[in-house]
Amino acid sequence: MSKAYDRVEWSFLCQMMLRTGFASSWVEFIIYCISSILYFIVVNGKVREGFHPTRGLRQGDPLSPYLFLVCSEGLSSLMRLARQEGLVEGARVNRRGPQISHLIFADDCIYLGKL
């Protein structure tokens, strides 16, 4: 099961930071911080060749919740726009309740709708 942190596309994060007013120098610095990590895997007690991730935010990184909020706000805006244009119809909990198209939590997103 993948979590929302694992699915954050860096290009989307970059665009969202720029559109919300981050200076381009800060955006470059933040993208460098999240993309410069190198992971190593140990198999049978031997360290294998390292690899760089291509997307996602690290659990436990103090910056990750804030970056996730930037992405969440962008996704929320896109969902509101899609609902206004009739592209998405949210689900109702009961007949008189409001339509809910998405729920955003501290580190996860849930999308609801009719098929």
N, CA, C and O atoms as CSV, one atom per row, in Angstrom:
chain,resi,resn,atom,element,x,y,z
A,1,MET,N,N,0.848,-1.175,0.000
A,1,MET,CA,C,0.000,0.000,0.000
A,1,MET,C,C,0.894,1.238,0.000
A,1,MET,O,O,1.727,1.407,0.890
A,2,SER,N,N,0.722,2.080,-0.973
A,2,SER,CA,C,1.530,3.293,-1.007
A,2,SER,C,C,0.752,4.434,-0.357
A,2,SER,O,O,-0.474,4.506,-0.446
A,3,LYS,N,N,1.478,5.299,0.280
A,3,LYS,CA,C,0.882,6.454,0.935
A,3,LYS,C,C,1.073,7.676,0.036
A,3,LYS,O,O,1.853,7.652,-0.916
A,4,ALA,N,N,0.349,8.730,0.358
A,4,ALA,CA,C,0.395,9.933,-0.465
A,4,ALA,C,C,1.798,10.529,-0.535
A,4,ALA,O,O,2.190,11.057,-1.576
A,5,TYR,N,N,2.556,10.451,0.554
A,5,TYR,CA,C,3.925,10.984,0.540
A,5,TYR,C,C,4.757,10.320,-0.556
A,5,TYR,O,O,5.581,10.974,-1.197
A,6,ASP,N,N,4.541,9.033,-0.768
A,6,ASP,CA,C,5.323,8.283,-1.751
A,6,ASP,C,C,4.992,8.685,-3.182
A,6,ASP,O,O,5.799,8.463,-4.084
A,7,ARG,N,N,3.829,9.267,-3.402
A,7,ARG,CA,C,3.339,9.532,-4.747
A,7,ARG,C,C,3.532,10.979,-5.208
A,7,ARG,O,O,3.171,11.311,-6.337
A,8,VAL,N,N,4.082,11.827,-4.378
A,8,VAL,CA,C,4.243,13.241,-4.749
A,8,VAL,C,C,5.245,13.357,-5.895
A,8,VAL,O,O,6.401,12.948,-5.779
A,9,GLU,N,N,4.773,13.923,-6.999
A,9,GLU,CA,C,5.641,14.164,-8.154
A,9,GLU,C,C,6.382,15.480,-7.935
A,9,GLU,O,O,5.770,16.507,-7.640
A,10,TRP,N,N,7.691,15.438,-8.080
A,10,TRP,CA,C,8.488,16.631,-7.817
A,10,TRP,C,C,8.165,17.770,-8.780
A,10,TRP,O,O,8.217,18.936,-8.389
A,11,SER,N,N,7.833,17.451,-10.031
A,11,SER,CA,C,7.506,18.513,-10.992
A,11,SER,C,C,6.226,19.245,-10.566
A,11,SER,O,O,6.131,20.464,-10.710
A,12,PHE,N,N,5.237,18.494,-10.040
A,12,PHE,CA,C,4.002,19.119,-9.548
A,12,PHE,C,C,4.298,19.996,-8.336
A,12,PHE,O,O,3.804,21.120,-8.240
A,13,LEU,N,N,5.100,19.482,-7.420
A,13,LEU,CA,C,5.489,20.250,-6.237
A,13,LEU,C,C,6.189,21.544,-6.644
A,13,LEU,O,O,5.905,22.609,-6.095
A,14,CYS,N,N,7.090,21.451,-7.595
A,14,CYS,CA,C,7.832,22.619,-8.083
A,14,CYS,C,C,6.867,23.666,-8.654
A,14,CYS,O,O,6.963,24.846,-8.319
A,15,GLN,N,N,5.943,23.235,-9.512
A,15,GLN,CA,C,4.975,24.160,-10.102
A,15,GLN,C,C,4.072,24.787,-9.044
A,15,GLN,O,O,3.762,25.977,-9.113
A,16,MET,N,N,3.652,23.992,-8.070
A,16,MET,CA,C,2.779,24.515,-7.016
A,16,MET,C,C,3.507,25.547,-6.161
A,16,MET,O,O,2.923,26.563,-5.785
A,17,MET,N,N,4.774,25.293,-5.855
A,17,MET,CA,C,5.530,26.270,-5.063
A,17,MET,C,C,5.688,27.577,-5.832
A,17,MET,O,O,5.544,28.656,-5.256
A,18,LEU,N,N,5.983,27.489,-7.123
A,18,LEU,CA,C,6.130,28.697,-7.929
A,18,LEU,C,C,4.812,29.464,-8.015
A,18,LEU,O,O,4.799,30.690,-7.912
A,19,ARG,N,N,3.701,28.745,-8.204
A,19,ARG,CA,C,2.393,29.397,-8.330
A,19,ARG,C,C,1.898,29.995,-7.022
A,19,ARG,O,O,1.078,30.913,-7.032
A,20,THR,N,N,2.385,29.490,-5.902
A,20,THR,CA,C,1.963,30.051,-4.616
A,20,THR,C,C,2.909,31.135,-4.120
A,20,THR,O,O,2.755,31.631,-3.004
A,21,GLY,N,N,3.887,31.505,-4.941
A,21,GLY,CA,C,4.710,32.659,-4.611
A,21,GLY,C,C,6.089,32.384,-4.053
A,21,GLY,O,O,6.774,33.315,-3.630
A,22,PHE,N,N,6.519,31.124,-4.039
A,22,PHE,CA,C,7.879,30.837,-3.591
A,22,PHE,C,C,8.863,31.417,-4.600
A,22,PHE,O,O,8.626,31.353,-5.806
A,23,ALA,N,N,9.954,31.977,-4.118
A,23,ALA,CA,C,11.015,32.463,-5.004
A,23,ALA,C,C,11.652,31.266,-5.702
A,23,ALA,O,O,11.799,30.199,-5.105
A,24,SER,N,N,12.028,31.444,-6.961
A,24,SER,CA,C,12.585,30.323,-7.728
A,24,SER,C,C,13.860,29.777,-7.088
A,24,SER,O,O,14.138,28.582,-7.192
A,25,SER,N,N,14.636,30.636,-6.429
A,25,SER,CA,C,15.852,30.147,-5.765
A,25,SER,C,C,15.501,29.201,-4.615
A,25,SER,O,O,16.202,28.214,-4.393
A,26,TRP,N,N,14.413,29.496,-3.877
A,26,TRP,CA,C,13.964,28.606,-2.801
A,26,TRP,C,C,13.445,27.296,-3.366
A,26,TRP,O,O,13.711,26.226,-2.818
A,27,VAL,N,N,12.706,27.382,-4.463
A,27,VAL,CA,C,12.169,26.167,-5.089
A,27,VAL,C,C,13.315,25.257,-5.515
A,27,VAL,O,O,13.281,24.053,-5.264
A,28,GLU,N,N,14.318,25.826,-6.152
A,28,GLU,CA,C,15.480,25.033,-6.572
A,28,GLU,C,C,16.170,24.398,-5.370
A,28,GLU,O,O,16.558,23.230,-5.419
A,29,PHE,N,N,16.322,25.158,-4.299
A,29,PHE,CA,C,16.976,24.645,-3.099
A,29,PHE,C,C,16.177,23.495,-2.477
A,29,PHE,O,O,16.749,22.470,-2.108
A,30,ILE,N,N,14.873,23.662,-2.363
A,30,ILE,CA,C,14.026,22.618,-1.774
A,30,ILE,C,C,14.032,21.366,-2.638
A,30,ILE,O,O,14.143,20.256,-2.115
A,31,ILE,N,N,13.916,21.527,-3.942
A,31,ILE,CA,C,13.950,20.360,-4.840
A,31,ILE,C,C,15.300,19.663,-4.726
A,31,ILE,O,O,15.363,18.434,-4.744
A,32,TYR,N,N,16.376,20.429,-4.608
A,32,TYR,CA,C,17.692,19.817,-4.414
A,32,TYR,C,C,17.718,19.007,-3.116
A,32,TYR,O,O,18.237,17.891,-3.088
A,33,CYS,N,N,17.162,19.565,-2.051
A,33,CYS,CA,C,17.161,18.874,-0.749
A,33,CYS,C,C,16.407,17.553,-0.799
A,33,CYS,O,O,16.840,16.575,-0.190
A,34,ILE,N,N,15.287,17.506,-1.514
A,34,ILE,CA,C,14.512,16.260,-1.530
A,34,ILE,C,C,14.987,15.281,-2.598
A,34,ILE,O,O,14.669,14.094,-2.531
A,35,SER,N,N,15.744,15.763,-3.581
A,35,SER,CA,C,16.162,14.866,-4.669
A,35,SER,C,C,17.613,14.405,-4.560
A,35,SER,O,O,18.028,13.520,-5.308
A,36,SER,N,N,18.384,14.977,-3.654
A,36,SER,CA,C,19.809,14.634,-3.583
A,36,SER,C,C,20.098,13.437,-2.685
A,36,SER,O,O,21.252,13.031,-2.547
A,37,ILE,N,N,19.072,12.874,-2.080
A,37,ILE,CA,C,19.251,11.716,-1.193
A,37,ILE,C,C,19.661,10.493,-2.019
A,37,ILE,O,O,19.277,10.358,-3.181
A,38,LEU,N,N,20.430,9.624,-1.414
A,38,LEU,CA,C,20.854,8.381,-2.061
A,38,LEU,C,C,20.487,7.227,-1.133
A,38,LEU,O,O,20.889,7.206,0.030
A,39,TYR,N,N,19.720,6.263,-1.656
A,39,TYR,CA,C,19.297,5.102,-0.868
A,39,TYR,C,C,20.191,3.908,-1.162
A,39,TYR,O,O,20.613,3.697,-2.300
A,40,PHE,N,N,20.473,3.134,-0.130
A,40,PHE,CA,C,21.223,1.891,-0.276
A,40,PHE,C,C,20.394,0.755,0.306
A,40,PHE,O,O,19.701,0.937,1.307
A,41,ILE,N,N,20.462,-0.408,-0.318
A,41,ILE,CA,C,19.737,-1.584,0.157
A,41,ILE,C,C,20.750,-2.632,0.590
A,41,ILE,O,O,21.750,-2.866,-0.088
A,42,VAL,N,N,20.478,-3.258,1.729
A,42,VAL,CA,C,21.333,-4.329,2.238
A,42,VAL,C,C,20.640,-5.661,1.943
A,42,VAL,O,O,19.510,-5.890,2.376
A,43,VAL,N,N,21.328,-6.538,1.201
A,43,VAL,CA,C,20.809,-7.865,0.869
A,43,VAL,C,C,21.808,-8.897,1.365
A,43,VAL,O,O,22.974,-8.885,0.972
A,44,ASN,N,N,21.345,-9.788,2.230
A,44,ASN,CA,C,22.213,-10.821,2.807
A,44,ASN,C,C,23.462,-10.222,3.447
A,44,ASN,O,O,24.551,-10.786,3.341
A,45,GLY,N,N,23.304,-9.089,4.106
A,45,GLY,CA,C,24.410,-8.462,4.810
A,45,GLY,C,C,25.344,-7.651,3.935
A,45,GLY,O,O,26.317,-7.088,4.436
A,46,LYS,N,N,25.074,-7.576,2.634
A,46,LYS,CA,C,25.933,-6.814,1.721
A,46,LYS,C,C,25.185,-5.588,1.213
A,46,LYS,O,O,24.021,-5.664,0.822
A,47,VAL,N,N,25.883,-4.462,1.231
A,47,VAL,CA,C,25.297,-3.215,0.745
A,47,VAL,C,C,25.360,-3.206,-0.777
A,47,VAL,O,O,26.425,-3.374,-1.369
A,48,ARG,N,N,24.216,-3.009,-1.391
A,48,ARG,CA,C,24.119,-2.948,-2.854
A,48,ARG,C,C,24.307,-1.518,-3.341
A,48,ARG,O,O,24.354,-0.578,-2.548
A,49,GLU,N,N,24.412,-1.374,-4.647
A,49,GLU,CA,C,24.610,-0.064,-5.258
A,49,GLU,C,C,23.458,0.875,-4.901
A,49,GLU,O,O,22.296,0.471,-4.884
A,50,GLY,N,N,23.794,2.125,-4.619
A,50,GLY,CA,C,22.798,3.116,-4.236
A,50,GLY,C,C,21.981,3.601,-5.423
A,50,GLY,O,O,22.384,3.455,-6.577
A,51,PHE,N,N,20.833,4.177,-5.119
A,51,PHE,CA,C,19.990,4.747,-6.169
A,51,PHE,C,C,19.298,6.004,-5.639
A,51,PHE,O,O,19.070,6.151,-4.439
A,52,HIS,N,N,18.972,6.896,-6.562
A,52,HIS,CA,C,18.277,8.147,-6.239
A,52,HIS,C,C,16.780,7.954,-6.468
A,52,HIS,O,O,16.384,7.363,-7.473
A,53,PRO,N,N,15.947,8.442,-5.557
A,53,PRO,CA,C,14.501,8.380,-5.803
A,53,PRO,C,C,14.122,9.357,-6.915
A,53,PRO,O,O,14.855,10.309,-7.184
A,54,THR,N,N,12.993,9.127,-7.552
A,54,THR,CA,C,12.537,10.012,-8.629
A,54,THR,C,C,11.261,10.761,-8.271
A,54,THR,O,O,10.822,11.632,-9.022
A,55,ARG,N,N,10.664,10.429,-7.133
A,55,ARG,CA,C,9.476,11.137,-6.654
A,55,ARG,C,C,9.300,10.831,-5.176
A,55,ARG,O,O,10.009,9.995,-4.614
A,56,GLY,N,N,8.363,11.506,-4.561
A,56,GLY,CA,C,8.017,11.216,-3.177
A,56,GLY,C,C,8.698,12.129,-2.176
A,56,GLY,O,O,9.693,12.795,-2.466
A,57,LEU,N,N,8.116,12.130,-0.979
A,57,LEU,CA,C,8.657,12.865,0.158
A,57,LEU,C,C,9.003,11.857,1.235
A,57,LEU,O,O,8.308,10.854,1.401
A,58,ARG,N,N,10.074,12.121,1.966
A,58,ARG,CA,C,10.523,11.169,2.988
A,58,ARG,C,C,9.709,11.291,4.266
A,58,ARG,O,O,9.504,12.389,4.781
A,59,GLN,N,N,9.250,10.158,4.769
A,59,GLN,CA,C,8.609,10.119,6.081
A,59,GLN,C,C,9.658,10.518,7.117
A,59,GLN,O,O,10.802,10.070,7.044
A,60,GLY,N,N,9.284,11.341,8.061
A,60,GLY,CA,C,10.208,11.748,9.111
A,60,GLY,C,C,11.002,13.002,8.803
A,60,GLY,O,O,11.603,13.584,9.705
A,61,ASP,N,N,11.017,13.432,7.546
A,61,ASP,CA,C,11.695,14.673,7.190
A,61,ASP,C,C,10.827,15.828,7.691
A,61,ASP,O,O,9.643,15.882,7.360
A,62,PRO,N,N,11.386,16.760,8.486
A,62,PRO,CA,C,10.557,17.839,9.032
A,62,PRO,C,C,9.939,18.743,7.964
A,62,PRO,O,O,8.952,19.426,8.237
A,63,LEU,N,N,10.493,18.757,6.772
A,63,LEU,CA,C,9.968,19.588,5.693
A,63,LEU,C,C,8.796,18.920,4.963
A,63,LEU,O,O,7.975,19.613,4.362
A,64,SER,N,N,8.707,17.599,5.007
A,64,SER,CA,C,7.708,16.856,4.230
A,64,SER,C,C,6.262,17.264,4.496
A,64,SER,O,O,5.513,17.431,3.534
A,65,PRO,N,N,5.823,17.437,5.746
A,65,PRO,CA,C,4.421,17.830,5.949
A,65,PRO,C,C,4.067,19.164,5.291
A,65,PRO,O,O,2.959,19.327,4.779
A,66,TYR,N,N,4.989,20.104,5.303
A,66,TYR,CA,C,4.733,21.409,4.697
A,66,TYR,C,C,4.674,21.308,3.174
A,66,TYR,O,O,3.827,21.931,2.533
A,67,LEU,N,N,5.579,20.519,2.604
A,67,LEU,CA,C,5.572,20.333,1.155
A,67,LEU,C,C,4.319,19.583,0.719
A,67,LEU,O,O,3.749,19.874,-0.333
A,68,PHE,N,N,3.894,18.623,1.528
A,68,PHE,CA,C,2.670,17.892,1.217
A,68,PHE,C,C,1.464,18.829,1.246
A,68,PHE,O,O,0.557,18.693,0.425
A,69,LEU,N,N,1.446,19.773,2.177
A,69,LEU,CA,C,0.350,20.747,2.234
A,69,LEU,C,C,0.300,21.616,0.980
A,69,LEU,O,O,-0.783,21.951,0.500
A,70,VAL,N,N,1.463,21.980,0.449
A,70,VAL,CA,C,1.507,22.760,-0.790
A,70,VAL,C,C,0.863,21.957,-1.918
A,70,VAL,O,O,0.053,22.488,-2.676
A,71,CYS,N,N,1.224,20.673,-2.028
A,71,CYS,CA,C,0.634,19.807,-3.057
A,71,CYS,C,C,-0.854,19.596,-2.809
A,71,CYS,O,O,-1.649,19.604,-3.750
A,72,SER,N,N,-1.230,19.409,-1.560
A,72,SER,CA,C,-2.635,19.180,-1.214
A,72,SER,C,C,-3.500,20.370,-1.600
A,72,SER,O,O,-4.611,20.199,-2.101
A,73,GLU,N,N,-2.999,21.557,-1.370
A,73,GLU,CA,C,-3.752,22.754,-1.735
A,73,GLU,C,C,-3.950,22.816,-3.249
A,73,GLU,O,O,-5.021,23.194,-3.723
A,74,GLY,N,N,-2.925,22.447,-3.998
A,74,GLY,CA,C,-3.046,22.414,-5.455
A,74,GLY,C,C,-4.062,21.387,-5.921
A,74,GLY,O,O,-4.882,21.674,-6.793
A,75,LEU,N,N,-4.014,20.191,-5.346
A,75,LEU,CA,C,-4.980,19.155,-5.707
A,75,LEU,C,C,-6.396,19.565,-5.322
A,75,LEU,O,O,-7.343,19.326,-6.071
A,76,SER,N,N,-6.538,20.178,-4.164
A,76,SER,CA,C,-7.852,20.627,-3.712
A,76,SER,C,C,-8.418,21.683,-4.666
A,76,SER,O,O,-9.604,21.650,-4.994
A,77,SER,N,N,-7.589,22.599,-5.102
A,77,SER,CA,C,-8.024,23.622,-6.058
A,77,SER,C,C,-8.444,22.996,-7.380
A,77,SER,O,O,-9.446,23.401,-7.970
A,78,LEU,N,N,-7.687,22.013,-7.846
A,78,LEU,CA,C,-8.036,21.328,-9.094
A,78,LEU,C,C,-9.353,20.569,-8.961
A,78,LEU,O,O,-10.156,20.561,-9.893
A,79,MET,N,N,-9.581,19.936,-7.821
A,79,MET,CA,C,-10.836,19.214,-7.601
A,79,MET,C,C,-12.023,20.179,-7.540
A,79,MET,O,O,-13.087,19.883,-8.084
A,80,ARG,N,N,-11.851,21.328,-6.883
A,80,ARG,CA,C,-12.926,22.330,-6.837
A,80,ARG,C,C,-13.267,22.820,-8.242
A,80,ARG,O,O,-14.440,22.967,-8.588
A,81,LEU,N,N,-12.242,23.070,-9.045
A,81,LEU,CA,C,-12.450,23.523,-10.418
A,81,LEU,C,C,-13.169,22.451,-11.235
A,81,LEU,O,O,-14.084,22.763,-11.997
A,82,ALA,N,N,-12.765,21.200,-11.081
A,82,ALA,CA,C,-13.407,20.096,-11.808
A,82,ALA,C,C,-14.875,19.959,-11.404
A,82,ALA,O,O,-15.723,19.686,-12.254
A,83,ARG,N,N,-15.185,20.143,-10.130
A,83,ARG,CA,C,-16.588,20.083,-9.673
A,83,ARG,C,C,-17.389,21.239,-10.256
A,83,ARG,O,O,-18.529,21.049,-10.680
A,84,GLN,N,N,-16.807,22.435,-10.283
A,84,GLN,CA,C,-17.510,23.602,-10.822
A,84,GLN,C,C,-17.821,23.424,-12.302
A,84,GLN,O,O,-18.857,23.881,-12.783
A,85,GLU,N,N,-16.921,22.757,-13.022
A,85,GLU,CA,C,-17.110,22.547,-14.455
A,85,GLU,C,C,-17.907,21.281,-14.760
A,85,GLU,O,O,-18.122,20.952,-15.926
A,86,GLY,N,N,-18.345,20.575,-13.729
A,86,GLY,CA,C,-19.154,19.380,-13.922
A,86,GLY,C,C,-18.387,18.148,-14.357
A,86,GLY,O,O,-18.991,17.180,-14.820
A,87,LEU,N,N,-17.082,18.161,-14.220
A,87,LEU,CA,C,-16.261,17.018,-14.619
A,87,LEU,C,C,-16.222,15.933,-13.554
A,87,LEU,O,O,-15.977,14.765,-13.854
A,88,VAL,N,N,-16.464,16.323,-12.314
A,88,VAL,CA,C,-16.423,15.394,-11.183
A,88,VAL,C,C,-17.681,15.606,-10.354
A,88,VAL,O,O,-18.090,16.741,-10.108
A,89,GLU,N,N,-18.287,14.512,-9.929
A,89,GLU,CA,C,-19.433,14.599,-9.034
A,89,GLU,C,C,-19.069,13.884,-7.747
A,89,GLU,O,O,-18.747,12.696,-7.763
A,90,GLY,N,N,-19.118,14.586,-6.652
A,90,GLY,CA,C,-18.775,13.998,-5.365
A,90,GLY,C,C,-19.824,13.015,-4.877
A,90,GLY,O,O,-20.905,12.901,-5.455
A,91,ALA,N,N,-19.498,12.318,-3.821
A,91,ALA,CA,C,-20.418,11.360,-3.203
A,91,ALA,C,C,-21.118,12.026,-2.020
A,91,ALA,O,O,-20.575,12.938,-1.396
A,92,ARG,N,N,-22.322,11.562,-1.723
A,92,ARG,CA,C,-23.079,12.059,-0.573
A,92,ARG,C,C,-23.115,10.985,0.502
A,92,ARG,O,O,-23.298,9.804,0.206
A,93,VAL,N,N,-22.941,11.398,1.745
A,93,VAL,CA,C,-23.031,10.472,2.867
A,93,VAL,C,C,-24.499,10.123,3.119
A,93,VAL,O,O,-24.821,8.983,3.451
A,94,ASN,N,N,-25.389,11.112,2.959
A,94,ASN,CA,C,-26.827,10.870,3.022
A,94,ASN,C,C,-27.505,11.761,1.991
A,94,ASN,O,O,-26.848,12.586,1.356
A,95,ARG,N,N,-28.806,11.604,1.819
A,95,ARG,CA,C,-29.516,12.311,0.742
A,95,ARG,C,C,-29.438,13.825,0.848
A,95,ARG,O,O,-29.362,14.513,-0.170
A,96,ARG,N,N,-29.454,14.343,2.046
A,96,ARG,CA,C,-29.450,15.800,2.228
A,96,ARG,C,C,-28.060,16.363,2.505
A,96,ARG,O,O,-27.891,17.576,2.628
A,97,GLY,N,N,-27.090,15.503,2.602
A,97,GLY,CA,C,-25.734,15.947,2.911
A,97,GLY,C,C,-25.044,16.575,1.712
A,97,GLY,O,O,-25.493,16.410,0.577
A,98,PRO,N,N,-23.975,17.280,1.952
A,98,PRO,CA,C,-23.219,17.895,0.854
A,98,PRO,C,C,-22.462,16.839,0.053
A,98,PRO,O,O,-22.157,15.756,0.552
A,99,GLN,N,N,-22.170,17.176,-1.188
A,99,GLN,CA,C,-21.336,16.292,-2.000
A,99,GLN,C,C,-19.891,16.456,-1.550
A,99,GLN,O,O,-19.400,17.574,-1.389
A,100,ILE,N,N,-19.229,15.344,-1.353
A,100,ILE,CA,C,-17.823,15.358,-0.940
A,100,ILE,C,C,-17.014,14.733,-2.060
A,100,ILE,O,O,-17.242,13.579,-2.422
A,101,SER,N,N,-16.069,15.485,-2.613
A,101,SER,CA,C,-15.250,14.961,-3.708
A,101,SER,C,C,-13.868,14.531,-3.241
A,101,SER,O,O,-13.221,13.706,-3.885
A,102,HIS,N,N,-13.413,15.090,-2.119
A,102,HIS,CA,C,-12.085,14.718,-1.641
A,102,HIS,C,C,-11.924,15.094,-0.169
A,102,HIS,O,O,-12.539,16.037,0.330
A,103,LEU,N,N,-11.082,14.328,0.499
A,103,LEU,CA,C,-10.716,14.587,1.889
A,103,LEU,C,C,-9.199,14.585,1.957
A,103,LEU,O,O,-8.554,13.682,1.423
A,104,ILE,N,N,-8.629,15.580,2.605
A,104,ILE,CA,C,-7.177,15.663,2.724
A,104,ILE,C,C,-6.817,15.629,4.200
A,104,ILE,O,O,-7.315,16.424,4.998
A,105,PHE,N,N,-5.948,14.700,4.545
A,105,PHE,CA,C,-5.489,14.537,5.917
A,105,PHE,C,C,-4.038,14.988,6.005
A,105,PHE,O,O,-3.476,15.470,5.022
A,106,ALA,N,N,-3.435,14.838,7.164
A,106,ALA,CA,C,-2.062,15.296,7.384
A,106,ALA,C,C,-1.085,14.666,6.403
A,106,ALA,O,O,-0.155,15.331,5.947
A,107,ASP,N,N,-1.280,13.394,6.071
A,107,ASP,CA,C,-0.329,12.726,5.177
A,107,ASP,C,C,-1.011,11.807,4.174
A,107,ASP,O,O,-0.408,10.837,3.714
A,108,ASP,N,N,-2.270,12.101,3.826
A,108,ASP,CA,C,-2.986,11.232,2.900
A,108,ASP,C,C,-4.143,11.988,2.250
A,108,ASP,O,O,-4.595,13.008,2.771
A,109,CYS,N,N,-4.620,11.485,1.108
A,109,CYS,CA,C,-5.760,12.049,0.392
A,109,CYS,C,C,-6.734,10.929,0.053
A,109,CYS,O,O,-6.323,9.809,-0.252
A,110,ILE,N,N,-8.022,11.236,0.107
A,110,ILE,CA,C,-9.053,10.294,-0.318
A,110,ILE,C,C,-9.942,11.028,-1.314
A,110,ILE,O,O,-10.412,12.132,-1.037
A,111,TYR,N,N,-10.172,10.414,-2.477
A,111,TYR,CA,C,-11.032,10.990,-3.503
A,111,TYR,C,C,-12.307,10.168,-3.588
A,111,TYR,O,O,-12.264,8.939,-3.630
A,112,LEU,N,N,-13.442,10.856,-3.612
A,112,LEU,CA,C,-14.747,10.207,-3.632
A,112,LEU,C,C,-15.523,10.678,-4.848
A,112,LEU,O,O,-15.374,11.821,-5.281
A,113,GLY,N,N,-16.348,9.802,-5.401
A,113,GLY,CA,C,-17.186,10.208,-6.514
A,113,GLY,C,C,-18.010,9.065,-7.043
A,113,GLY,O,O,-17.856,7.918,-6.622
A,114,LYS,N,N,-18.886,9.386,-7.968
A,114,LYS,CA,C,-19.738,8.391,-8.607
A,114,LYS,C,C,-19.084,7.904,-9.888
A,114,LYS,O,O,-18.395,8.651,-10.583
A,115,LEU,N,N,-19.316,6.642,-10.179
A,115,LEU,CA,C,-18.858,6.081,-11.453
A,115,LEU,C,C,-19.996,6.041,-12.432
A,115,LEU,O,O,-19.817,5.601,-13.568
